[in-house]
């Protein structure tokens, strides 16, 4: 991993890729993948595993310690890009040649960054072309920095960054899957992948613009900031022009939802829920906008429940539940040591529990009355009093009685 002070120096991506390949052990990497990822699909059909790996890579795990710097966050996002390529390669199987894998990484990152011609030249379908690989690495370095740095969103801007990273990683996964299916990078397929990602990004920007506009009026300064954010998405000129109009005057929520391809609707719903948490939106107008958008997607109850759980995992809102239990520092210290390895299993367990028991949860939350209000208060940054914490603990225990799989939330020190 390059030092953060060298981030803007030429060659930082080469250093990062070299470090990842130096410590990469294919057998150990395969063994460390969760069973559900290893069992998803097959070496000839990696799409189910890719979907799981992308979702897992987007979830937040840091619960304590100092907040990462912009450089650290950026490097971690790029490292997760490289990790996705390496994980799919070990699931595919075959011999591990570090130099060929380096060439594949450079080619696929360059393709995802927009230089499809150079990516095809650098791909090691036959003999390695060292000069083409080095050029692809430099192009990918610049493209990643332009697309993902600095991380985060400007004040009064759209809560766009998490969804933007997700779109970029989904694009990369499609590039990698194409490579494994065909043994090469097909220019026509790369162009289709890029167009699909651009359409996703434009819909995401319009969706979030509509959500924020429903919460409060948009003045000229806020609109200018949001228009500037669009340039960061790397959209083709015609798509960018249309996106600027859409962000300035978003369609009705139902219209946006129905315009999205069915495969994109769960992603947009997830980003709407995440945007509500990130921007701390409330009020009747914003709530009604979300309800109308959700209705427009046509997603069923389990799909919406899954989108909400994934949004919470990406935002880190799970900390609200943990804080509400009044854990002691010693409990936090012990718990966070296990969080890195437990996060995915916890999220998927909770997601399944919520999906399978949604009616019981809704009924119980209604009957417990204050639980939703108190958790909302904590999620908005408010501090719960000792009495309020005791109420939350008691009501979570009641909730766990209705849905035993959620007992993890009510176990003091056993989180």
JOVENPE-V909126 format. One record per residue. N is the residue number from 0. RES is the residue in one small letter. PSI is psi in degrees with one decimal (none if undefined). OMEGA is omega in degrees with one decimal (NA if undefined). BURIAL is # if it has 9 or more other ideal C-beta (glycine too) atoms within 8 Angstrom, else .. Layout:
n = <N | N>
res = <RES | RES>
psi = <PSI | PSI>
omega = <OMEGA | OMEGA>
burial = <BURIAL | BURIAL>
This chain:
n = <0 | 1 | 2 | 3 | 4 | 5 | 6 | 7 | 8 | 9 | 10 | 11 | 12 | 13 | 14 | 15 | 16 | 17 | 18 | 19 | 20 | 21 | 22 | 23 | 24 | 25 | 26 | 27 | 28 | 29 | 30 | 31 | 32 | 33 | 34 | 35 | 36 | 37 | 38 | 39 | 40 | 41 | 42 | 43 | 44 | 45 | 46 | 47 | 48 | 49 | 50 | 51 | 52 | 53 | 54 | 55 | 56 | 57 | 58 | 59 | 60 | 61 | 62 | 63 | 64 | 65 | 66 | 67 | 68 | 69 | 70 | 71 | 72 | 73 | 74 | 75 | 76 | 77 | 78 | 79 | 80 | 81 | 82 | 83 | 84 | 85 | 86 | 87 | 88 | 89 | 90 | 91 | 92 | 93 | 94 | 95 | 96 | 97 | 98 | 99 | 100 | 101 | 102 | 103 | 104 | 105 | 106 | 107 | 108 | 109 | 110 | 111 | 112 | 113 | 114 | 115 | 116 | 117 | 118 | 119 | 120 | 121 | 122 | 123 | 124 | 125 | 126 | 127 | 128 | 129 | 130 | 131 | 132 | 133 | 134 | 135 | 136 | 137 | 138 | 139 | 140 | 141 | 142 | 143 | 144 | 145 | 146 | 147 | 148 | 149 | 150 | 151 | 152 | 153 | 154 | 155 | 156 | 157 | 158 | 159 | 160 | 161 | 162 | 163 | 164 | 165 | 166 | 167 | 168 | 169 | 170 | 171 | 172 | 173 | 174 | 175 | 176 | 177 | 178 | 179 | 180 | 181 | 182 | 183 | 184 | 185 | 186 | 187 | 188 | 189 | 190 | 191 | 192 | 193 | 194 | 195 | 196 | 197 | 198 | 199 | 200 | 201 | 202 | 203 | 204 | 205 | 206 | 207 | 208 | 209 | 210 | 211 | 212 | 213 | 214 | 215 | 216 | 217 | 218 | 219 | 220 | 221 | 222 | 223 | 224 | 225 | 226 | 227 | 228 | 229 | 230 | 231 | 232 | 233 | 234 | 235 | 236 | 237 | 238 | 239 | 240 | 241 | 242 | 243 | 244 | 245 | 246 | 247 | 248 | 249 | 250 | 251 | 252 | 253 | 254 | 255 | 256 | 257 | 258 | 259 | 260 | 261 | 262 | 263 | 264 | 265 | 266 | 267 | 268 | 269 | 270 | 271 | 272 | 273 | 274 | 275 | 276 | 277 | 278 | 279 | 280 | 281 | 282 | 283 | 284 | 285 | 286 | 287 | 288 | 289 | 290 | 291 | 292 | 293 | 294 | 295 | 296 | 297 | 298 | 299 | 300 | 301 | 302 | 303 | 304 | 305 | 306 | 307 | 308 | 309 | 310 | 311 | 312 | 313 | 314 | 315 | 316 | 317 | 318 | 319 | 320 | 321 | 322 | 323 | 324 | 325 | 326 | 327 | 328 | 329 | 330 | 331 | 332 | 333 | 334 | 335 | 336 | 337 | 338 | 339 | 340 | 341 | 342 | 343 | 344 | 345 | 346 | 347 | 348 | 349 | 350 | 351 | 352 | 353 | 354 | 355 | 356 | 357 | 358 | 359 | 360 | 361 | 362 | 363 | 364 | 365 | 366 | 367 | 368 | 369 | 370 | 371 | 372 | 373 | 374 | 375 | 376 | 377 | 378 | 379 | 380 | 381 | 382 | 383 | 384 | 385 | 386 | 387 | 388 | 389 | 390 | 391 | 392 | 393 | 394 | 395 | 396 | 397 | 398 | 399 | 400 | 401 | 402 | 403 | 404 | 405 | 406 | 407 | 408 | 409 | 410 | 411 | 412 | 413 | 414>
res = <x | x | x | x | x | x | x | x | x | x | x | x | x | x | x | x | x | x | x | x | x | x | x | x | x | x | x | x | x | x | x | x | x | x | x | x | x | x | x | x | x | x | x | x | x | x | x | x | x | x | x | x | x | x | x | x | x | x | x | x | x | x | x | x | x | x | x | x | x | x | x | x | x | x | x | x | x | x | x | x | x | x | x | x | x | x | x | x | x | x | x | x | x | x | x | x | x | x | x | x | x | x | x | x | x | x | x | x | x | x | x | x | x | x | x | x | x | x | x | x | x | x | x | x | x | x | x | x | x | x | x | x | x | x | x | x | x | x | x | x | x | x | x | x | x | x | x | x | x | x | x | x | x | x | x | x | x | x | x | x | x | x | x | x | x | x | x | x | x | x | x | x | x | x | x | x | x | x | x | x | x | x | x | x | x | x | x | x | x | x | x | x | x | x | x | x | x | x | x | x | x | x | x | x | x | x | x | x | x | x | x | x | x | x | x | x | x | x | x | x | x | x | x | x | x | x | x | x | x | x | x | x | x | x | x | x | x | x | x | x | x | x | x | x | x | x | x | x | x | x | x | x | x | x | x | x | x | x | x | x | x | x | x | x | x | x | x | x | x | x | x | x | x | x | x | x | x | x | x | x | x | x | x | x | x | x | x | x | x | x | x | x | x | x | x | x | x | x | x | x | x | x | x | x | x | x | x | x | x | x | x | x | x | x | x | x | x | x | x | x | x | x | x | x | x | x | x | x | x | x | x | x | x | x | x | x | x | x | x | x | x | x | x | x | x | x | x | x | x | x | x | x | x | x | x | x | x | x | x | x | x | x | x | x | x | x | x | x | x | x | x | x | x | x | x | x | x | x | x | x | x | x | x | x | x | x | x | x | x | x | x | x | x | x | x | x | x | x | x | x | x | x | x | x | x | x | x | x | x | x | x | x | x | x | x>
psi = <125.1 | 153.4 | 147.2 | -28.4 | -17.2 | 8.3 | -43.7 | 3.9 | 144.3 | 135.1 | 1.9 | -35.2 | -40.7 | -43.2 | -41.3 | -46.0 | -41.5 | -42.7 | -41.2 | -39.9 | -35.1 | -33.9 | 5.7 | 123.0 | 105.9 | -43.2 | -43.7 | -38.2 | -41.1 | -43.1 | -29.4 | -14.1 | 140.2 | 152.9 | -37.1 | -29.6 | -46.1 | -33.0 | -9.7 | 126.7 | -142.0 | 170.1 | -25.6 | -11.0 | 89.9 | -0.9 | -45.6 | -40.7 | -39.1 | -40.8 | -43.9 | -43.9 | -40.3 | -46.9 | -45.0 | -35.8 | -16.8 | -10.6 | 142.0 | 139.1 | -21.2 | 122.1 | -15.5 | -179.7 | 175.3 | 146.8 | 141.1 | 152.1 | 169.2 | -41.5 | -42.7 | -41.4 | -43.9 | -47.6 | -35.9 | -39.2 | -41.6 | -40.8 | -38.2 | -32.6 | -52.0 | -39.8 | -36.3 | -43.4 | -44.9 | -40.5 | -42.1 | -30.6 | -40.5 | -31.0 | -33.0 | -37.1 | -179.1 | 173.0 | 150.8 | 112.2 | 109.2 | -36.5 | -39.7 | -37.9 | -38.2 | -43.0 | -40.5 | -44.6 | -46.6 | -44.1 | -44.6 | -36.5 | -36.9 | -40.4 | -44.9 | -24.0 | -7.6 | -11.0 | 83.6 | -36.5 | -47.5 | -36.1 | -42.7 | -41.2 | -36.3 | -18.9 | 132.2 | 55.8 | -30.0 | -121.4 | 145.7 | 134.2 | 96.4 | -38.5 | -42.0 | -38.9 | -44.1 | -39.8 | -41.7 | -38.8 | -40.5 | -40.7 | -43.5 | -38.8 | -47.4 | -41.5 | -42.4 | -40.4 | -38.1 | -36.0 | -33.8 | -1.3 | 134.6 | 151.0 | 157.9 | -179.7 | 148.4 | 157.4 | 132.3 | 6.4 | -178.2 | 144.7 | 67.4 | -27.2 | -48.3 | -43.4 | -35.8 | -45.0 | -41.2 | -43.3 | -43.9 | -39.1 | -34.0 | -39.5 | -47.3 | -40.4 | -37.1 | -37.5 | -45.5 | -42.8 | -40.5 | -40.5 | -44.1 | -32.0 | -43.1 | -14.1 | 11.8 | 174.4 | 119.8 | 120.3 | -41.2 | -40.9 | -40.6 | -37.8 | -40.5 | -43.0 | -43.5 | -40.9 | -39.5 | -44.5 | -39.0 | -40.7 | -41.0 | -46.1 | -42.0 | -42.6 | -39.1 | -46.3 | -43.9 | -40.6 | -48.5 | -33.4 | -41.0 | -40.6 | -48.9 | -35.3 | -30.5 | -29.5 | -36.5 | 153.6 | 148.6 | 118.4 | 178.0 | -36.7 | -46.1 | -41.5 | -40.2 | -40.8 | -43.7 | -34.6 | -39.2 | -34.9 | -30.5 | -32.0 | -25.9 | -17.4 | -11.2 | 37.4 | 148.9 | 158.4 | -47.3 | -40.4 | -39.6 | -42.5 | -44.8 | -36.7 | -37.4 | -42.8 | -41.6 | -37.3 | -34.7 | -39.7 | 80.0 | 150.2 | 169.3 | 150.8 | -39.7 | -37.3 | -41.8 | -46.6 | -43.2 | -25.5 | -21.3 | 138.3 | 150.5 | -36.2 | -21.3 | -19.3 | -43.1 | -38.6 | -45.0 | -39.5 | -43.9 | -43.1 | -29.7 | -47.7 | -40.2 | -39.4 | -37.1 | -43.6 | -44.0 | -40.9 | -1.8 | 51.8 | 146.8 | -175.2 | 157.0 | -39.6 | -45.4 | -41.6 | -42.4 | -38.2 | -45.8 | -44.3 | -41.4 | -39.3 | -46.8 | -43.8 | -38.2 | -28.0 | -27.4 | 12.4 | 144.2 | 172.5 | -46.0 | -39.7 | -39.7 | -39.0 | -42.3 | -39.8 | -38.9 | -40.8 | -42.7 | -40.3 | -42.6 | -39.3 | -36.8 | -33.9 | -24.4 | 19.7 | -14.2 | -24.1 | -28.7 | -45.9 | -45.6 | -43.3 | -35.2 | -20.5 | -6.2 | 38.0 | 145.6 | 158.9 | -39.1 | -35.4 | -43.5 | -45.4 | -44.3 | -40.9 | -44.4 | -21.8 | -30.5 | -10.1 | -38.8 | -42.6 | -20.2 | -15.2 | -51.7 | -43.8 | -39.5 | -48.2 | -45.1 | -34.9 | -45.3 | -41.0 | -44.1 | -41.2 | -42.7 | -45.4 | -44.0 | -20.6 | 29.0 | -43.4 | -43.5 | -38.8 | -47.1 | -45.2 | -45.2 | -41.8 | -38.2 | -40.9 | -31.7 | -11.3 | -78.2 | -16.3 | -51.8 | -42.7 | -40.7 | -41.2 | -36.3 | -39.7 | -45.3 | -39.9 | -30.4 | 4.0 | 0.5 | 156.6 | 127.5 | 137.7 | 168.9 | -40.8 | -40.2 | -38.7 | -41.5 | -38.8 | -43.7 | -44.5 | -45.7 | -40.5 | -31.1 | -36.6 | -41.3 | -41.1 | -40.2 | -28.4 | -35.2 | -36.7 | 89.4 | -30.5 | -18.6 | 8.3 | -21.6 | -28.5 | -18.7 | 7.6 | 108.2 | 121.6 | -3.3 | 16.8 | none>
omega = <178.9 | 175.7 | -176.4 | -179.5 | 179.5 | -173.0 | -175.2 | 177.6 | -179.9 | 177.3 | -177.6 | -179.9 | 176.1 | 179.5 | -179.7 | -179.2 | 178.7 | 179.4 | 179.8 | 179.6 | -179.9 | -178.1 | -176.6 | 174.0 | -174.1 | -178.9 | 179.2 | 179.5 | 178.6 | -179.1 | -177.0 | 178.3 | 178.7 | -177.1 | -177.8 | 175.7 | 179.8 | -176.5 | -177.4 | 177.6 | -178.1 | 176.6 | 178.9 | 178.3 | -175.9 | -174.9 | 179.4 | 178.6 | 179.3 | 179.3 | 178.4 | -177.8 | 178.1 | -179.4 | -179.4 | -176.9 | -177.4 | -176.6 | 179.1 | -178.2 | -175.2 | -179.0 | 180.0 | -179.1 | -178.3 | 177.9 | 179.5 | 175.0 | 176.5 | -179.3 | 179.7 | 178.4 | 179.4 | -179.5 | 177.7 | 177.1 | 178.8 | 178.5 | 178.1 | 171.8 | -178.3 | 179.4 | 177.2 | 179.1 | -178.0 | -179.1 | 179.1 | 177.0 | -179.8 | 175.5 | 177.4 | -179.6 | -178.7 | -177.9 | 178.6 | 174.9 | -175.1 | -177.3 | 177.1 | 178.3 | 176.6 | 179.5 | 177.5 | 179.9 | -179.8 | -177.6 | -176.2 | 176.1 | 177.3 | 178.2 | 179.7 | 179.2 | 173.2 | -179.4 | -173.8 | -178.4 | 179.5 | 178.8 | 178.8 | 178.9 | -175.6 | -175.7 | -174.8 | 178.0 | 177.2 | 178.3 | 178.5 | 175.6 | -174.0 | -178.8 | 178.9 | 179.2 | 179.6 | 177.7 | 178.9 | 179.2 | 179.7 | 178.1 | 178.2 | 178.8 | 179.8 | -179.0 | 179.0 | -180.0 | 179.5 | -174.4 | -168.5 | -178.6 | -2.6 | 178.3 | 178.6 | -175.4 | 179.1 | 174.8 | -178.7 | 176.2 | 175.7 | 174.8 | -164.6 | -168.4 | -179.0 | 179.0 | 178.5 | 176.9 | 179.7 | 178.9 | -179.3 | -179.5 | 175.3 | 175.6 | 179.8 | -179.4 | 178.4 | 176.0 | -178.5 | 179.5 | 177.7 | 177.2 | -177.8 | 179.1 | -171.5 | -176.2 | -179.9 | 174.2 | -177.9 | -176.6 | -178.8 | 178.8 | 178.7 | 178.2 | 176.9 | 179.6 | -179.5 | 179.6 | 179.3 | 179.3 | 178.5 | 177.9 | 175.8 | -177.6 | -179.9 | 177.6 | 178.0 | -178.9 | 179.6 | 179.7 | -178.5 | 176.3 | 177.4 | 179.3 | -178.4 | 179.3 | 177.5 | -177.2 | 179.4 | -179.7 | -178.9 | 178.0 | -174.8 | -179.0 | 179.4 | 179.5 | 179.6 | 178.4 | -177.4 | 176.0 | 178.6 | 179.6 | -176.7 | -180.0 | -177.9 | -174.3 | 179.3 | -177.0 | 171.4 | -172.1 | -177.7 | 179.3 | 179.0 | 179.7 | 179.4 | -179.9 | 177.4 | 177.9 | -177.1 | 178.9 | 179.0 | -179.5 | -177.8 | 174.3 | 173.8 | -176.3 | 178.6 | -179.5 | 178.1 | -177.4 | -177.4 | 178.2 | -178.7 | 172.5 | -177.0 | -178.9 | -177.2 | -174.1 | 177.0 | 178.2 | 179.7 | 177.0 | 177.5 | -179.0 | 174.5 | 179.0 | 178.5 | 178.9 | 177.2 | -180.0 | -176.6 | -179.3 | -179.6 | -178.2 | 176.0 | 179.0 | -174.3 | -176.7 | 179.2 | 179.3 | 179.0 | 178.3 | 179.8 | -179.6 | 179.6 | 178.1 | 179.8 | 178.8 | -179.4 | 179.8 | -176.2 | -179.4 | 179.3 | -174.8 | 178.5 | 179.8 | 178.4 | 177.3 | 178.4 | 179.2 | 179.5 | 179.8 | 178.4 | 177.8 | 178.6 | 179.8 | 179.1 | -178.4 | -174.7 | -177.5 | 175.8 | 179.9 | 176.5 | 179.6 | -176.9 | 178.6 | -178.0 | 179.6 | 175.3 | -179.1 | 178.2 | 178.4 | -179.9 | 177.5 | 178.6 | -175.4 | 179.3 | -176.4 | -173.6 | 176.1 | -177.7 | -170.8 | -176.2 | -178.1 | -173.9 | -171.8 | -173.9 | 179.2 | 179.8 | -178.4 | -177.3 | 176.9 | 179.1 | 178.4 | 178.7 | -178.8 | 179.8 | -178.3 | -174.9 | -172.9 | -172.0 | -178.3 | -179.9 | -180.0 | -179.6 | 179.8 | -176.6 | 179.4 | 177.3 | -177.0 | -179.8 | 169.1 | -169.5 | -171.5 | -178.0 | -178.4 | -178.5 | 177.8 | 176.6 | 177.7 | -180.0 | -179.2 | -180.0 | 177.8 | 178.6 | 178.9 | 178.6 | 175.2 | 178.1 | 179.3 | 179.7 | 177.0 | 179.3 | 178.0 | 179.7 | -179.3 | -178.1 | -177.6 | 174.1 | 177.0 | 175.9 | 179.3 | 179.5 | 176.6 | 178.6 | -179.7 | -173.4 | -178.7 | 179.5 | 179.6 | 177.5 | -178.7 | -172.2 | -176.9 | -178.4 | 177.9 | -177.0 | -176.2 | NA>
burial = <. | # | . | # | . | # | # | . | . | . | . | # | # | # | # | # | # | # | # | # | # | . | . | # | . | # | . | . | # | # | . | . | # | . | . | . | # | # | . | # | . | . | . | . | . | # | . | # | # | # | # | # | # | # | # | # | # | # | # | . | . | . | # | . | . | . | . | . | . | # | . | # | # | # | # | # | # | # | # | # | # | # | # | # | # | # | # | # | # | # | # | # | . | . | . | . | . | . | . | # | # | # | # | # | # | # | # | # | # | # | # | # | # | . | # | # | . | # | # | # | # | # | # | # | . | . | . | . | . | . | . | # | # | # | # | # | # | # | # | # | # | # | # | # | # | # | # | # | # | . | # | . | . | . | . | . | # | # | # | # | # | # | # | # | # | # | # | # | # | # | # | # | # | # | # | # | # | # | # | # | . | # | . | . | # | . | # | . | # | # | # | . | # | # | # | # | # | # | # | # | # | # | # | # | # | # | # | # | # | # | # | # | # | # | # | . | . | # | . | . | . | # | # | . | # | # | # | # | # | # | . | # | # | . | # | . | . | . | # | # | . | # | # | # | . | # | # | . | . | # | # | . | # | # | # | # | # | . | . | # | . | . | . | # | # | # | # | # | # | # | # | # | # | # | # | # | # | # | # | # | # | . | . | . | . | # | # | # | # | # | . | # | # | # | # | # | # | . | # | . | . | . | # | # | # | # | # | # | # | # | # | # | # | # | # | # | # | # | . | # | # | # | # | # | # | . | # | . | . | . | # | # | # | . | # | # | . | . | # | . | . | . | # | # | . | # | # | # | # | # | # | # | # | # | # | . | # | # | . | # | # | . | # | # | # | . | . | # | . | . | # | . | . | # | # | # | # | # | # | . | . | . | . | # | . | . | . | # | # | . | # | # | # | . | # | # | # | # | # | # | . | # | # | . | # | # | . | # | # | # | . | . | . | . | #>
